[in-house]
Amino acid sequence: MYTTDDQGILNNYAIEPTVYVAAYPSFEQQKRYAFQAAIATVFLSALVLTAFWVS
């Protein structure tokens, strides 16, 4: 989408995406997110402990 003024200068506009309201996650999705968070916590803890052990 663009406009042109009296001098012929173009002014371009970005096309805006449609906006929608996100749905609240279901109980199954919440359980999956909690499991992923637990795995990420264990992984990061292992990385930090390994870094301390090596140094």
TAURRA-V596999 format. One line per field, one symbol per residue. phi: phi as a letter, one per 20 degrees, with the letter a starting at -180 (. if undefined). burial: I if it has 16 or more other ideal C-beta (glycine too) atoms within 10 Angstrom, else O. Layout:
phi: ???
burial: ???
This chain:
phi: .bccefeneececfeeffebefefffffffffffffffffffffffffffffffe
burial: OOOOOOOOOOOOOOOOOOOOOOOOOOOOOOOOOOOOOOOOOOOOOOOOOOOOOOO
